[in-house]
Amino acid sequence: MKTEAKMKLDLPDDILFSAEASSQELRLALALQLYSDSRVNYADACKLAEVAPGLFDRELARRDISVIRFPSVNTWRERQRAG
């Protein structure tokens, strides 16, 4: 059985307030960046962002990020371990 770990992230309120950033926007931005960097797969990015695949696709298109990512997550991890 797979268990989920939760991470609490404390961010300065004044910066978030001036950026007018909601927690949902931050989740989406993080998911998009990790997906763009090939650090998470598509399904996990949607899960992290807490959005349906259709909405995630629209955000990818809006930000000119391809839905097809290379290299794979496993390749990225292997590169990180190597050095």
Residue pairs with C-beta under 8 A, 6 or more apart in sequence:
11 26
16 26
24 50
27 48
27 49
27 50
28 49
28 51
28 59
30 48
30 49
31 40
31 45
31 46
31 48
31 49
31 51
31 56
32 45
32 49
32 56
32 59
32 60
32 63
32 65
34 40
34 45
34 48
35 41
35 42
35 45
35 60
35 65
35 69
36 65
36 69
37 76
38 69
38 70
38 71
38 72
38 73
38 75
38 76
39 73
39 76
40 48
40 73
41 73
42 53
42 56
42 67
42 69
45 56
46 52
46 53
46 56
49 56
49 59
51 59
57 67
60 66
60 67
71 79
